[in-house]
Amino acid sequence: MAKINENYLKLQAGYLFPEIGRRVNEFQKANPGAEIIRMGIGDVTMPLVPSVINAFHEGVDEMSKPETFKGYGPEQGYEFLRNAIAENDYQSRGVDIGPEDIFVSDGSKCDTGNIQEIFSAESKIAITDPVYPVYADTTVMSGKTGNVASNGYFNGIIYLPCTEENHFVPDIPKERPDIIFLCYPNNPTGATATKQELKKWVDYALDNKSIILYDAAYEAYITEDHIPHSIYEIEGAQKVAIEFRSFSKKAGFTGTRCAFTVIPKEVMAFTHKGEPKPLHALWYRRHTTKFNGVSYPVQKAAAAIYTKQGKKEVQEVIDYYMENARIMCENLYEKGFKVFGGKNAPYVWTSPPKKIKSWDLFDKLLKEAHVVGTPGSGFGPSGEGYFRFSAFAPRKNVIEAMNRLKKLDL
Ligand SMILES: *Cc1c(COP(=O)(O)O)cnc(C)c1O
């Protein structure tokens, strides 16, 4: 008898985005004339920039000729891309990361989920609350948790509440985690962590032989100089941190798929007997066994982001989204909302003037303004009462949505 992985049955059925989709479709069916503005899902809306498209085309053309055709590429990624990443994202900031530390992949979603495979099933995982849902769900799938409790927390996960009081950067918990997921700039709160705040976690990991899994998917949206772009800007992080980066939000690759994971050779985890083993070797084994590389034209397209012209074009798109975020922050603040994020991240995390549950505000905005946002409680219990607006939208939609919102009684 074939048996299923019953951990999958523990996952909560009502996943956030399908539930949003269901409510929006239901409303649209009942109100076919309503012009709904979607500022909910975290997906980019602008096309790939010209430099990327040109390189993508060139890559495809190379595949059409016998002299330049390419079959399987190196599993870890082409050297031209890994060199460009190491130089531009790390060495230019004084961070000693080389191409050998970098694993090119088809997404940070897969990487942040798959990374669990190289750790013991007994590992204690800490995640923030609210959080990008992938970390918790993949922890459940891998069998490290019990069932979900009535407060939405899974037994066996250490939750780190991120609130206004701690500026959405978690405090060190009482119970000791082996693995800590951190994401800055953050989805959904748009918060950033300073060097001092990250140092606290790096020092903790060094003292406790823990590993930090650092998701920097929104690094390109940082505008303030003092905010670190990489966990490796913190002394000691090269021994205890794995960093995930993605071209999805940085350069509109959500539908094109390219990302990378950085594992310095000094990052160690331990056998049952306490012997240190480099995680680089384990991930290398996993990557070369279960992954056959990102397609050549896509890697060529990704490398074009690092050319002089590519950088300029990509920055213009980021600036466009960040101007959206600025407009949203300004209008929501004027309306009496508390406003967080939106400065170094394309997300604005807000709570309305009068206390209301996240899903009630969702329904009110949908029905009365035909505007769709994301209920904060969908990202975890600490998100209750909050609401996330995404800056990934055409400018005219942002302005129209804000005008509609101003007229509501909130
Ligand atoms: C969008 C996003 C990613 C990127 O995932 P890809 O699979 O690379 O598209 C990673 N982490 C967070 C928190 C995100 O919001």
The ligand as a Gaussian input file, in Angstrom:
#p B3LYP/6-31G(d) Opt

LIG

0 1
 C        8.812000      37.100000      -4.061000
 C        9.619000      36.548000      -2.953000
 C       10.674000      35.679000      -3.202000
 C       11.089000      35.338000      -4.617000
 O       10.733000      34.083000      -4.976000
 P       11.120000      33.530000      -6.426000
 O       10.828000      32.078000      -6.299000
 O       12.582000      33.798000      -6.615000
 O       10.269000      34.220000      -7.426000
 C       11.402000      35.187000      -2.136000
 N       11.120000      35.550000      -0.877000
 C       10.134000      36.406000      -0.599000
 C        9.895000      36.807000       0.801000
 C        9.347000      36.929000      -1.627000
 O        8.357000      37.772000      -1.336000

